[in-house]
Amino acid sequence: MSKRKIAEAFQDEQPVQRIHRDIVIPIQKTDIRKIPTNISEKEKYEFDYNQRPDSSNYETVPVEMFGAALLKGMGWKEGKPVGKNPNGLLAPIELKPRPPLLGIGADPLADPIVETTKQKQIVERDPTPPPPRRDLKGQTVRVTEGKHKNKEGTVLDTSTKKDGTSVKIKLKDETIRVWDDQIKIIQKQWIRPHIRVRILSKKNYNQKGIIQDVVSLNTCIVKLEGGNLVDFEQCDLETVIPRVGKRVLVVKGEEKGQVAELKEYNSKSERVVVQIEATFDLVTLTFDDVSEYVDVL
């Protein structure tokens, strides 16, 4: 039987299944026609040979179509889950490669925000920032950490950076630079009972209280506005300036220990004019030299 006769024998059969621009999927099981039994072995071979795809057929078929053909040959239909389970996957699981050297359980870092002229990076700030320190220039300080621990010197300059504030200190035989949290200001004692003070330490920052007793050179007991008694060091406190007409206690200078009346004050220059009750003298002092006087503890 010739090729023409073989073709005529199958002319009434359905054409080979084609998808996507008439591209034949050559490996689908249903596409291979059954070999007739009433022909010779040679004709069977020629028939089977002509049914097989050549290399050009494979090159024209996308690789995903081979996979689709295999699944369809196993009974899969487009739009239905893969496998016998009706709750199977409708979409394939795509591999998400992990960055190199990323350990098990670690999450990759988010992409950095690039600062532009139109959009700037939003930096979250601490809702309770640390209390600001007064001007340290000229202050006598003691180093509390590092290789210069317990050495004393005078502050020459300060420099504020992103990481914090560095302090330049003149020691006896050298000049060093440390962070501001590595020093402690050495002050002459000014804390006294019966004065109102403001708290500078972080826990009770900006609260006011009245000094009840001085227990050591730099430590005192303060009664806070809520009634609690708390121990504070002198470096954690600052003076409080009341309204004009109120009484103050001089805590520094030649008039130290004298009670006076506040006559005027200047916030810009941080200076006050007080009248000493014992002598009626008018004296100009700084905010650090006086504090509000409280007669009853």
C-alpha positions as CSV (number, residue, x, y, z in Angstrom):
1,M,0.0,0.0,0.0
2,S,1.4,3.4,-1.0
3,K,1.6,6.5,1.1
4,R,-1.3,8.0,-0.9
5,K,-3.5,5.0,0.0
6,I,-2.6,5.3,3.6
7,A,-3.5,9.0,3.6
8,E,-6.9,8.2,1.9
9,A,-7.6,5.6,4.6
10,F,-7.4,8.3,7.3
11,Q,-8.9,11.2,5.4
12,D,-12.2,10.9,7.4
13,E,-10.4,11.0,10.7
14,Q,-10.2,14.2,12.8
15,P,-7.1,16.3,12.2
16,V,-4.2,16.4,14.7
17,Q,-4.9,18.7,17.7
18,R,-3.3,22.1,17.3
19,I,-3.0,25.0,19.7
20,H,-1.5,28.5,19.5
21,R,-1.1,29.4,15.8
22,D,-1.5,25.8,14.6
23,I,1.6,24.5,16.3
24,V,1.4,20.7,16.7
25,I,2.2,19.2,20.0
26,P,3.9,16.1,18.8
27,I,4.4,14.2,22.0
28,Q,0.7,14.1,23.1
29,K,-0.4,10.5,23.3
30,T,-3.7,11.1,21.5
31,D,-2.0,12.6,18.5
32,I,-0.4,9.3,17.4
33,R,-2.8,7.5,15.1
34,K,-3.3,3.8,15.5
35,I,-1.2,1.8,12.9
36,P,-3.5,-0.2,10.5
37,T,-3.3,-3.9,10.8
38,N,-4.0,-4.7,7.1
39,I,-0.6,-3.5,5.8
40,S,2.9,-5.0,5.5
41,E,5.6,-4.5,8.1
42,K,7.5,-2.1,5.8
43,E,4.4,0.0,5.3
44,K,3.8,-0.1,9.1
45,Y,7.3,1.2,9.6
46,E,6.9,4.0,7.0
47,F,3.6,4.9,8.6
48,D,5.0,5.1,12.1
49,Y,8.1,6.9,10.9
50,N,6.0,9.6,9.2
51,Q,4.0,10.1,12.4
52,R,7.1,11.0,14.4
53,P,8.2,14.6,14.7
54,D,11.5,15.9,13.5
55,S,13.8,18.4,15.1
56,S,12.1,21.4,13.4
57,N,8.9,20.5,15.2
58,Y,10.5,20.6,18.5
59,E,12.1,24.0,17.8
60,T,8.8,25.6,17.0
61,V,7.0,24.4,20.1
62,P,7.7,26.4,23.4
63,V,8.8,24.4,26.3
64,E,5.7,25.2,28.4
65,M,3.6,23.5,25.7
66,F,5.5,20.3,26.2
67,G,4.5,20.4,29.9
68,A,0.9,21.2,29.0
69,A,0.8,18.3,26.6
70,L,2.1,15.9,29.2
71,L,-0.5,17.0,31.7
72,K,-3.3,16.8,29.2
73,G,-2.2,13.3,28.3
74,M,-2.7,12.4,32.0
75,G,-6.2,13.8,32.0
76,W,-5.6,17.4,33.1
77,K,-7.8,20.2,31.7
78,E,-6.9,23.9,31.6
79,G,-8.4,25.9,34.5
80,K,-8.6,22.8,36.8
81,P,-6.3,21.9,39.7
82,V,-3.4,19.6,39.1
83,G,-3.9,16.0,40.3
84,K,-6.8,14.0,41.6
85,N,-7.4,16.3,44.6
86,P,-10.0,18.9,43.7
87,N,-8.3,21.3,46.1
88,G,-5.0,21.1,44.3
89,L,-2.9,24.0,43.1
90,L,-4.3,26.2,40.3
91,A,-1.1,28.2,40.0
92,P,2.5,26.8,40.1
93,I,4.8,27.4,43.0
94,E,7.5,29.8,41.9
95,L,11.0,29.6,43.4
96,K,12.1,32.7,45.1
97,P,15.9,32.6,45.4
98,R,17.4,33.8,48.7
99,P,20.3,36.3,48.7
100,P,23.7,34.7,49.2
101,L,24.9,34.2,52.7
102,L,21.4,34.7,54.1
103,G,21.0,32.2,57.0
104,I,18.0,29.9,57.5
105,G,15.1,31.8,59.1
106,A,16.6,35.2,58.4
107,D,14.6,37.8,56.5
108,P,16.2,39.9,53.7
109,L,16.7,43.5,54.4
110,A,14.3,46.0,52.9
111,D,15.5,48.1,50.0
112,P,17.1,51.3,51.3
113,I,15.1,54.5,50.8
114,V,17.0,56.7,48.4
115,E,16.7,60.4,49.4
116,T,15.8,62.7,46.6
117,T,15.0,66.4,46.4
118,K,11.2,65.6,46.1
119,Q,11.0,62.9,48.7
120,K,13.2,62.6,51.9
121,Q,13.5,59.7,54.1
122,I,11.3,59.9,57.2
123,V,13.2,59.4,60.4
124,E,11.2,58.3,63.4
125,R,12.2,60.2,66.5
126,D,12.1,59.1,70.0
127,P,8.9,60.6,71.5
128,T,10.8,61.2,74.8
129,P,14.2,62.6,73.7
130,P,16.9,62.8,76.3
131,P,17.1,66.1,78.2
132,P,19.5,68.7,76.7
133,R,22.7,69.4,78.5
134,R,23.7,72.9,79.4
135,D,26.7,74.5,77.7
136,L,29.7,72.4,78.8
137,K,32.4,74.9,77.6
138,G,34.5,76.0,80.5
139,Q,33.1,73.4,82.9
140,T,35.3,71.2,85.1
141,V,34.5,67.6,84.4
142,R,35.6,64.1,85.4
143,V,35.9,61.2,82.8
144,T,33.9,58.2,83.9
145,E,34.7,55.7,81.2
146,G,37.7,54.5,79.1
147,K,41.4,54.7,79.5
148,H,41.2,58.2,81.0
149,K,38.7,57.2,83.7
150,N,38.7,59.4,86.9
151,K,40.9,62.1,85.2
152,E,39.7,65.7,85.6
153,G,39.9,68.5,83.2
154,T,38.3,71.6,81.6
155,V,35.9,71.4,78.6
156,L,37.4,73.3,75.7
157,D,34.8,72.7,73.0
158,T,31.9,70.4,72.0
159,S,30.9,69.0,68.6
160,T,27.4,67.5,67.9
161,K,27.3,64.6,65.4
162,K,24.7,62.0,64.3
163,D,26.2,59.5,66.9
164,G,26.1,62.0,69.7
165,T,28.1,64.9,71.2
166,S,31.8,64.7,71.6
167,V,33.6,66.8,74.1
168,K,37.2,68.2,73.9
169,I,38.8,68.2,77.3
170,K,42.1,69.8,78.5
171,L,43.7,67.5,81.1
172,K,46.8,68.2,83.1
173,D,49.2,66.9,80.5
174,E,47.2,66.3,77.3
175,T,44.0,67.1,75.4
176,I,41.5,64.4,74.7
177,R,38.1,64.0,73.1
178,V,35.3,61.8,74.6
179,W,31.5,61.4,74.3
180,D,29.4,63.6,76.5
181,D,27.9,60.6,78.3
182,Q,31.4,59.6,79.4
183,I,31.9,62.6,81.6
184,K,30.5,64.0,84.8
185,I,30.4,67.7,85.7
186,I,32.2,68.6,88.9
187,Q,30.2,71.3,90.6
188,K,30.6,73.1,93.9
189,Q,27.8,72.2,96.2
190,W,24.8,74.5,95.8
191,I,21.9,72.2,96.8
192,R,20.2,73.3,100.0
193,P,16.9,72.5,101.8
194,H,13.8,74.7,101.2
195,I,14.5,75.3,97.5
196,R,12.5,74.2,94.5
197,V,14.4,72.4,91.7
198,R,13.8,70.9,88.3
199,I,14.8,67.3,87.6
200,L,17.1,66.6,84.6
201,S,17.4,62.9,84.8
202,K,15.6,60.9,82.1
203,K,13.2,59.0,84.4
204,N,11.7,62.1,86.1
205,Y,12.7,64.6,83.4
206,N,11.2,68.1,83.8
207,Q,9.4,67.4,87.0
208,K,9.7,69.8,89.9
209,G,10.3,69.1,93.6
210,I,11.5,70.5,96.8
211,I,14.7,69.6,98.5
212,Q,14.0,68.1,101.9
213,D,17.5,67.3,103.1
214,V,21.1,67.2,101.9
215,V,22.6,63.8,102.8
216,S,26.1,64.2,101.3
217,L,28.2,66.6,99.3
218,N,26.3,65.9,96.0
219,T,23.2,64.0,97.1
220,C,19.9,65.1,98.4
221,I,16.3,64.0,99.1
222,V,13.7,65.6,96.9
223,K,10.0,65.5,97.4
224,L,8.3,65.4,94.0
225,E,5.0,67.1,93.1
226,G,3.3,63.7,93.4
227,G,4.6,63.4,97.0
228,N,7.3,60.7,96.4
229,L,10.6,61.1,98.1
230,V,13.5,60.4,95.7
231,D,17.3,60.6,96.1
232,F,19.0,62.7,93.4
233,E,22.6,63.8,92.7
234,Q,23.3,67.5,92.3
235,C,24.2,67.0,88.6
236,D,20.6,65.8,88.0
237,L,19.0,69.0,89.3
238,E,18.8,72.6,88.2
239,T,17.5,75.8,89.8
240,V,13.9,77.1,89.3
241,I,13.3,80.8,88.7
242,P,9.8,81.9,90.0
243,R,7.7,84.9,88.9
244,V,8.7,88.4,89.8
245,G,7.8,89.2,93.4
246,K,8.4,85.7,94.7
247,R,11.1,84.8,97.2
248,V,14.4,83.1,96.1
249,L,17.4,81.7,97.9
250,V,20.9,82.6,96.8
251,V,22.8,79.3,96.4
252,K,26.1,80.6,95.0
253,G,28.5,83.6,95.3
254,E,29.1,86.1,98.1
255,E,25.4,86.2,99.0
256,K,25.0,82.4,99.3
257,G,22.4,81.4,101.9
258,Q,20.6,84.7,101.8
259,V,16.8,84.9,101.1
260,A,15.8,87.6,98.6
261,E,12.9,88.9,96.5
262,L,13.0,88.5,92.8
263,K,12.6,92.0,91.2
264,E,13.2,91.2,87.5
265,Y,14.8,88.6,85.2
266,N,16.0,88.4,81.6
267,S,15.5,85.0,79.8
268,K,17.9,85.8,77.0
269,S,20.9,86.7,79.2
270,E,19.7,84.3,82.0
271,R,20.2,87.0,84.6
272,V,18.1,88.2,87.5
273,V,17.9,91.2,89.8
274,V,17.1,90.4,93.4
275,Q,16.8,92.4,96.6
276,I,18.4,90.8,99.7
277,E,15.9,90.8,102.6
278,A,18.5,91.3,105.3
279,T,20.2,94.3,103.7
280,F,17.8,95.5,101.0
281,D,20.7,95.5,98.6
282,L,19.9,95.0,94.9
283,V,22.1,92.3,93.4
284,T,22.4,91.0,89.8
285,L,22.9,87.3,89.6
286,T,22.6,84.4,87.1
287,F,19.9,81.8,86.8
288,D,22.3,79.3,88.4
289,D,22.9,81.5,91.4
290,V,19.3,81.5,92.8
291,S,16.3,79.2,93.1
292,E,12.8,79.5,94.3
293,Y,12.5,79.5,98.1
294,V,9.9,77.4,99.8
295,D,9.4,78.2,103.5
296,V,7.3,75.1,104.4
297,L,8.7,71.7,103.3
